[in-house]
Amino acid sequence: MTSEGVLQRIGQWPVRLKNYVEELQTEMRRVTWPSAKQVRATTLVVIATVFAFAGYFAIVDLVLGRLITRIFDAFVK
């Protein structure tokens, strides 16, 4: 790219930034935002799911850990 092209692109950044901000504002007006009740409900679902997966993985870790320990103990004896 020539230095002239670079200077031209640098000179266009304020216009490009203004266009970006205008488009962003337009899109944000189109967004359908959830209500506070919906946010609370989905947040509770996410928290419950995280705890459920944590419990599941704790049990799987415990079972696999004991299984691997028994396998190693069998080879050591």
C-alpha positions in Angstrom: 0.0 0.0 0.0 1.4 3.4 -0.9 1.9 6.2 1.6 -0.9 8.1 -0.2 -3.3 5.2 0.4 -2.3 5.0 4.0 -2.9 8.7 4.6 -6.2 8.5 2.9 -7.3 5.6 5.1 -6.1 7.5 8.2 -8.1 10.6 7.1 -11.2 8.5 6.7 -11.3 7.1 10.2 -13.4 9.8 11.8 -16.1 9.3 9.2 -15.9 5.5 9.5 -16.1 5.7 13.3 -19.2 8.0 13.1 -20.9 5.6 10.7 -20.1 2.7 13.0 -21.5 4.4 16.1 -24.7 5.4 14.1 -25.2 1.8 12.9 -24.5 0.5 16.4 -27.2 2.8 17.9 -29.7 1.8 15.2 -29.1 -1.9 16.0 -29.3 -1.4 19.7 -32.8 0.2 19.3 -33.9 -2.9 17.4 -32.9 -5.3 20.3 -35.7 -6.8 22.3 -34.4 -6.8 25.8 -35.6 -9.4 28.3 -37.6 -8.3 31.4 -36.1 -8.4 34.8 -38.2 -11.4 35.6 -36.9 -13.3 32.6 -33.3 -12.4 33.5 -33.8 -13.7 37.1 -35.4 -16.9 35.8 -32.7 -17.7 33.3 -30.0 -16.8 35.8 -31.5 -19.3 38.3 -31.5 -22.0 35.6 -27.9 -21.3 34.8 -26.8 -21.4 38.4 -28.8 -24.7 39.0 -27.2 -26.2 35.9 -23.7 -25.2 37.0 -24.3 -26.9 40.3 -25.8 -30.0 38.7 -22.8 -30.4 36.4 -20.4 -29.7 39.2 -22.0 -32.5 41.2 -21.9 -34.8 38.2 -18.3 -34.2 37.5 -17.4 -34.6 41.2 -19.0 -38.0 41.2 -17.3 -39.0 37.9 -14.0 -37.8 39.3 -14.5 -39.8 42.5 -15.4 -43.0 40.6 -12.6 -42.7 38.1 -10.1 -41.8 40.7 -11.0 -44.9 42.8 -11.0 -47.1 39.7 -7.5 -45.9 38.6 -6.2 -46.3 42.2 -7.5 -49.9 42.2 -5.8 -50.6 38.8 -2.5 -49.2 40.0 -2.7 -51.1 43.3 -3.3 -54.4 41.3 -0.1 -53.8 39.4 1.9 -52.9 42.4 1.0 -56.1 44.4 
